[in-house]
Amino acid sequence: MWEEYVKDPNVEAPAMPARSASKWCTPEQRAILAQTLNLTMRYFLWRASRLQPPSTRTLQIAAAHAMTPLFRIPYQIIGQMIGAKIVMDEVYAYLAFNTKKPLIMAFAGLSGHGKTELATQMEHLLSLKLHDVDCAQIQTAHNLLGPPVGYKQNEVGSPLNNHLAAHSGRRCVIFLDEFDKTNKECRDALLKVLDTGMYRDRKTNLEVDGSRFIWILATNLGDTAIADFHSKHIAVLNNEEVEKISIEPLRVQLSSMFRDAFSPPIAGRINSIVPLFPFSPNEAAVVAHKFLLDLQDDMRKPIATTEPELRFIAHSRLSVIDDGKLCQHLVAKDRYEPQLGARSIATSVNRVRTALALEYSKSGEEIQDQDNERPLQGYTAQLTPISDTEEEVSVFRDQSTGSADGEVGSH
């Protein structure tokens, strides 16, 4: 029911072998699943069907180091199977050996394709504290780490310095966003802590043990090389072939670029380069559906007609007919721009939000807080023909008002 996840499932079951593992799915159950499995559900079921479960030994080691949740990463992000596997493998090996040296990974690629999301999932799944540094706003080592002892206001430190000091001897994640925007002074100030993990707190001058820190250097550097590699070697392959492709030539190329841009001392401290690729058309459709799910959640919130939080367009349910086709429409015709990543998809989905706002506002009734006591008002988003070859997204108010059941389904 999810081999072609962008398509609505068939209610009619295909012929199955007598001992098929799908025998549990009776016609009655299949009809319910076909009605309720939305695009995101189908995508992650498809993804799960392609992943090999961890071995018994892997699970034993992972449990001993409290990192079993790490294997959920493929179910937390859309696309980026290659990058997710590199992260899982690198972090697993690092934690399994109980390494007493920092782990340094570089997340590289076009903006809006999962660098921040991958880091956030590492924080969440490994129960580690993440500290995010916007390197585009950092101009000096004092901005980055604070003034050293003896300098004015050294007792204040900096957010990064204070985070490192607070996690001495413990694992945490430091996410250096837009690392390519740093200058030589800032990079040189990080050399020792990236190499050995040893660092001196600039507030107290006490030594900090950063040997268990995980550093992520997020950068757009190499995005053109990554996009070119994708178009030449990945976009032309089917799913089975993509899963077997080697990206080692690309990583060698990126390593050389990092040496030139960041200096050999910094590049030499990077343990692994994780390239993040553009979305495939079907993956882009799933990203669009993610934003639609967010819109559905917003619509379910209660109405609030007074401060501090005004929310008039609420207490409603949004259903989507043929969600795969609608989301493909939202990302078609260059609406998904790899240079902008998920942000361009969010802009396209905003057309649904606008259509919904206009349809919601057609009612002649005034919105009141007491409306929260009524059943949710239903709305339906679907594609409607505007010519023999063209369709557009339309939103209609349901004529009958019912419960919220099934709102995330594809019908």
Secondary structure as UniProt FT lines:
FT   TURN            3..6
FT   TURN            18..19
FT   TURN            21..24
FT   HELIX           27..36
FT   HELIX           39..50
FT   HELIX           56..64
FT   TURN            65..66
FT   HELIX           68..75
FT   HELIX           81..96
FT   TURN            97..98
FT   STRAND          103..109
FT   TURN            111..112
FT   HELIX           115..125
FT   TURN            126..127
FT   STRAND          130..134
FT   HELIX           135..137
FT   HELIX           141..145
FT   TURN            149..150
FT   TURN            152..153
FT   HELIX           154..156
FT   HELIX           159..166
FT   TURN            167..169
FT   STRAND          172..177
FT   HELIX           179..181
FT   HELIX           184..195
FT   STRAND          198..200
FT   TURN            202..204
FT   STRAND          207..209
FT   TURN            211..212
FT   STRAND          213..219
FT   TURN            221..222
FT   HELIX           223..229
FT   HELIX           230..234
FT   TURN            235..236
FT   HELIX           239..242
FT   TURN            243..244
FT   HELIX           248..262
FT   HELIX           264..267
FT   TURN            268..269
FT   STRAND          272..276
FT   HELIX           281..300
FT   TURN            307..308
FT   STRAND          316..320
FT   TURN            321..322
FT   HELIX           323..331
FT   TURN            332..335
FT   TURN            338..341
FT   HELIX           342..360
FT   TURN            361..362
FT   HELIX           369..373
FT   STRAND          377..385
FT   STRAND          391..397
FT   TURN            405..408
//
